[in-house]
Amino acid sequence: MAKPKTKFFCTECGYESPKWFGKCPGCQAWNSMVEETESVVKTQGMTAPIFQSKEKAQSIINIESDKEPRILTGIGELNRVLGGGIVPGSLVLVGGDPGIGKSTLLLQTSHALTTQGLRVLYISGEESVRQTKLRADRLGALSAELYVLCETNMESIEEAIEQIQPQFLVIDSIQTVFMPEVTSAPGSVTQVRECTTRFMRIAKIRGIATVLVGHVTKEGAIAGPRMLEHMVDCVLYFEGERHHTYRLLRAVKNRFGSTNEIGIFEMGEIGLTEVENPSELFLSERPLGVAGSAVVASMEGTRPVLVELQALVAATHFPSPRRMCTGMDHQRMALIIAVLEKRMGMFLQNQDAYLNVAGGVKLDEPAIDLAVAVSIASSFRDISTKPYDVFFGEVGLTGEVRGVSRAETRVKEAAKLGFRRVIMPEKSMKGWKHPQDIQIIGVSTVADALAVALD
């Protein structure tokens, strides 16, 4: 037997070293090196029959450019995030906090696919088959074509795949699967890398759409080597606040579609249900006639979402005022406060400022700047905005309001929900037909916007 040896691996980039470093020489990440004991074991490796391919190189002009066939999952929000459905032979990685609903989503998806005549294999390394059956009973996800297996040995999983021949495969989770010939523990960098490589080859050669569930770290990133996200075709994050019932499915990598789309679900007793109109959900508890509240028309991919922004400005009791925000970039908030101080003459240096995106949504586009400025100014002056006003626009350092994309889509969404007035960049008002049932006011500076919103 070979003598065991110790190596150190970087959990961010997979860099290997015989000694520990506080800072990874490969990706410059701090405290990312972990120790693993390995031994040299002679295995079939990439010479195994499953990895043999007889394909020959072709000229790129002779390759057919047919559109990739897709399998509709039966869940519209998931189809939206994936770019129109699941591509056969694709490898998808789904991450999220514990208890957020990853297994529930995939079990419902598996059941929806079996109703279309597909055979599904659901492999759980964390729950027994009886536990999976109890959840399936609660969700109503019972089908003869849905096969469940509790297994973590890679060799046994391959035998089950060979026997059942599924069209859709779920591995819950990749951190529990291990290869016997690799001596490190399940969930280690080596095990995760080798098992993912094996699943990738199975998916590509057999044409099986495969979904891997990944654990996340306390920072919110998927646990394991960073190269795990580079190996798969699509990376999805399932997000949501523990104190809210809705969940957001967001794509951060997608080789077959856009990464700007999000899917919105609501968690209930019978599982996850789709939210077709998220704006109504986020605005359902909005107070009217309260200072510091403003509604912004944001875009999540091709979908317009109307969300309430709440600001609170109060006198500080500390030498340095506090600046806190939830749901948006903290640096962006500080920039807008600086613009209000310099361009609008608001003395905010002795004021604490708090900003919250109601409902726990995370907004990261520049088009929310104008609504942030209006909400902060509204709270500072203690003047409420009109209950049926909507704002969007990017704010520059000189106090100008810059144009944003998809203005027509944002305005139509506001009109559909009964809003009567939209305050938006003047430069975004050209090139499209304005709806007749809503008033559109174009502004070129923050001063103009505040004069209209807080008159």
Secondary structure, DSSP 8 states (H G I E B T S, - for coil): ----EEEEEETTT--EESS--SB-TTT--BT-EEEEEE------GGGSGGG--------GGGS-------B--S-HHHHHHHTSSB-TT-EEEEEE-TTSSHHHHHHHHHHHHHTTT--EEEEESSS-HHHHHHHHHHHT---TTEEEEE--BHHHHHHHHHHH--SEEEEE-GGG-B-TTS-S-TTSHHHHHHHHHHHHHHHHHHT-EEEEEE-B-TTSSBSS-THHHHHSSEEEEEE--TTSSEEEEEEEEETTS-SS-EEEEEEETTEEEE-S-HHHHHTTT--SS-TTEEEEEEEETTEEEEEEEEEEEEE-SSSS--EEEESS-HHHHHHHHHHHHHHH----TTEEEEEEEGGG----SGGGHHHHHHHHHHHHHT----TTEEE--EE-TTSBEE--S-HHHHHHHHHHTT--EEEEEGGGGSSS---TTSEEEEESBHHHHHHHHT-
